[in-house]
Amino acid sequence: MSIEKSPHDWFFKTIFSKEENTERFLKGFLPNLYKIIKPNSLKLLPTEKQSVKREKFFLDLSFECKLNTKSPNNNAILYFVFEHKSYPDKRTPSQIVYYKASIMEEDEKIIDYIHQ
């Protein structure tokens, strides 16, 4: 990704690839969501994914974090996908659903491996 080819994308990924910036964004713009996140648990994830058809694709930014609960045995994880668009795109909702399905499929493989 170069600043010359895609300055909006470069700026977005440079700023929000730092967990502390994303955490501040969530706190400022999504305070109700931020309240349920365990402090300092936000973690940037690899953005390369593989579709059900085994095609590679890249998310803009992907994060996971733990939920802030009173139960010591709660291992719930919340995923965030930040997708930047420099123009309106009517296909964005279906793109996000596609990303979500790929992430869920990846999680199922991990869960199946753990419970072998």
N, C-alpha and C positions, 0 to 999 in steps of 0.2 A: 504494500500500500504506500503510495507516495503522495506527498502534499500537493505536488503539481497536478497529478491526475485527478485527485479526489479530495480537495481540501476539507469539505464538510465531514467526510468519513474519517479522514485522518484526525481532525480535531476531536470528533466524538470519541473515537477509540483511544486517543491519547489521554484525554481527560478521564473518561469513565473506566479505563482499564486499571486504574488505581482504586483499590477497594475503599480507601478512606473518602475519595471523592464520590463514589457511588453511594456509600453509607450516608454522607451529608445530603446528597440529592434525595434519597429516600426519606430521611428525617425532615427535610424542608418541604417536600412536595407530596409525600405519602405518609404523613405522621401516624395514621391509624395502622397502617401496615408495618411501619418501622417499630411500633411498640411491641409487636409480637416476635420480633427478631432478636435472638440472643446477641448481646453486644460483642463486637469484634469477631463474629463467626462468618462474616461474608468472605467468600473465597472465589476468586476468578477461576473459571474452568477452561479447559481446552475448547476451542471453537470448531474444530474439525469434527464432523459427524458423518455417519453413513446411513443412507436411507434404507428402507425395507428392500428396495431393489439393488442395494449395495452400491449406490452412487454416492460419491463424496460431495459434501457441501459444507459451507462455513456459515456459522452464526456471526453476527457482528460482535456481540459480547454475551457471555453466559456466566451466571453466578449461582452458587448454592450457599445456603446459610441454615443454621439450626434455629428451631423455634424456641422462644423464651417461655418455658413452662415451669411449673412448680414440681412436676414429676421428675425424679432423678432417672427414671427408666425410659423417658420419652426420647426417642431418637429420630423424631420427625425432621425432615429436611424440606426446605422450600427452595425452588429453583426460580431464577429470574432470567429472562432473555431480553436483552436490550437490542432492538433493531432500529437502526437509524435510516431515515429516508430523507433525501434532499428534495424530493418532489412527491406529490400525492400519488399513491399507488393503490388502486382498488383491490389488488390481489394480496395486500399485506395480511388481512385476517386469515386467509387460507394458508399463507406462508407460515404464519405463527402456529397454526394447527399442525401443519406438517412438521415443524420443528419440535413441537410438543410430543407428537407421536414418536418421533425418532428418539427423543430423550427417554420417554417411557419405555420404549423397546430396549434401550441400552440398560436401564435400571432393572428390567425384568431379567436380563441375562446375568447381571450381577447377583440378583436375589437367587436365581436358580443355581448359580455356582456356589454361593454361600450355603445353601440348604441341600447340597448333594450328600 
